[in-house]
């Protein structure tokens, strides 16, 4: 058990390089199953969700070879197993992408119900709707989801709600199906486009990713390829917040500025000065933080994963901000931690009203999930004094080398071992 110890109150300055996108990686790794060949995946973030995905592939029979810290060769030629080990699949939400990939290649797949952060119910009804439209049958027993059906045949699927996971899983299951599949009311996030580009590099025919309609013409077989994952939009947004909340000046490199537009627009309204380059953005703040109204929405709206980070930023704004969470119902669970730091936040259902305070106070904190944990790190960086953050395993699911990168910007942060408490023996 480890914790972060942060001595805050210092402006962050310097340069930071952004890693590959977690949300793309956790779908692209299962997609290598569809190649039945060797793939080289580059720019993989060195985070625990990627480690678990590689462990799942290995358990299924893939041969994994590490080329560099962020590049792996994955040979899925001889995979025969179609059930993801229970203890691995429960460690991450995105394990359900193995369902679509296994169904697409073998006509069957079995995975435990999704794990990961507790942000509320994670219904997979839209995933199953797509699988069933292609001709599969599903069953849920003892917490395991099983889908099976051969041959899969292209179909028309209109999703009842916009779902990133369901869109990706439908794409994975349809690329080897007979005929054409049309997916409507799909998600449009950058990692959807990245998955489509990867599938097309393997020989798939996926068109329309990034729009409301994706059309997939099934292929007989796919092949291996070399592919580099896009930069992580949310990691970049996190460092943008870190620069703004500390009144710093940070150049954030290896980004796609177009992907950051929903974040950049709000950051500028909040008082940040943003300079865009070809593959970098500079964030500077010298004046006051200003209040905002934000509602999280599917892309190209404001991303839900950035909501906790923007909430922290707005705790120091001069005035009243209102944030409405439009995606996850449990996303405000971290607010109590901020209140302990002196933040003035009232939550009513899916709406948080934030009255800005002059400063945050250091406190002992607990990370309840990935993005909430990252937000608490930013809050601790802004608070003058020493804060400690427990349960940092949540944070390390999505941020590569967080301590090292923040230290490179001048932050006083370190990871320390928590003392193990020993209960006295009964006499």
Secondary structure, 3 states (H helix, E strand, C coil): CEEEEEEECCCCEEEEECCECHHHHHHHHHHHHHHCCEEEEECCCCCHHHHHHHHHHHHHCCEEEEEECCEEEEECCCCCCCECCHHHHCCCHHHHHHHHHHHHHHCEEEEECCCCCCCCCCCCHHHHHHHHHCCCEEEEECCEEEEECCCCECCEEECCCCCHHHHHHHHHHHCCCECEEEEECCCCCHHHHHHHHHHHHCCCEEECCCCCEEEEECCCCCCCCEEECCECHHHHHHHHHHHHHCCCEEEEECCCHHHHHHHHHHHHHCCCEEEECCCEEEEECCCCCECCEEEECCCCCECHHHHHHHHHHHCCCECEEEEECCCCCCCCCCHHHHHHCCCEEEEECCEEEEECCCCCECCEEECCCHHHHHHHHHHHHHCEEEEEEECCCCHHHCCCCHHHHHHHCCCEEEEEECCCCCCCCCC
